[in-house]
Amino acid sequence: MSKLNINKIRNNKSGKDFISGINSKVILDSVTKLNPYYLARYNPVMFTVEVGFFLVLFIAIFPNISS
């Protein structure tokens, strides 16, 4: 490797850029979009997936109730 390539690897800040890119607005928007009311209104397919996930999770946690 040349010295130029080694310097590029050492100066790579993509990990820091990724972490600094996550701010409170992004996290808040992510949580807001998981809201069932939001999903039912704007994305009914993902709402169905979310309901199915919680149904399967409930059956997995309490297997004796379903039989």
N, C-alpha and C positions, 0 to 999 in steps of 0.2 A: 504494500500500500504506500501511496505517496504521502508526504507530509500534509498535503491539502486535504486528502480524504480523512486522515486521522483527526485533523482539526475540525472538520465538519462533524464527525462523530462525537468528539468531546464537547463541541458547542451546541449540540442538538438540544433544544429546549422544548421539544414537542410535549414531553410529559408535564412540564411546568405550565405550558400554554393550555393544555387540556384541563388541568386542575383549576387554573385561574379563570377558565371560561365558564365553569360551573358557578353560578351565583344564585342568590336567593330567588330571583325572578324565574329562573329556569326550573328550580326545584318546586316552587309554588305552582307553576304552570303544569308540571308533571303530575303533581298530586291533584290538581283541579281536574285534569283530564281523566283521572281514574274515578271521579265521582260518578255514581250510577245514574244520577239525573242527567248529567252532561252526556254520558255515553248513550243513554236511551234516546236522547233528543238528536244528537249529532252523529252518532256512530252505532246504530242498532246491532250490527254484526258483532262488534267488540263487546257490547252490552250482553249479548247472548253468551259469548265466550266467558265473560266474567261471572255470570250467573251459573253457568255450567261448572266453572272452576270451584266456586264455593259449594255447590251441591256435591261434587265429587269429594271435596275436602271434608265436608260434614260426614259423608258416608265412610270415608277412610278413618276419621277419628272415632266415630261411633258405629262400628260395623254391626253390632247386635241389634240396633234399632231397625235397620233396613230389612232384617230377615223375619 
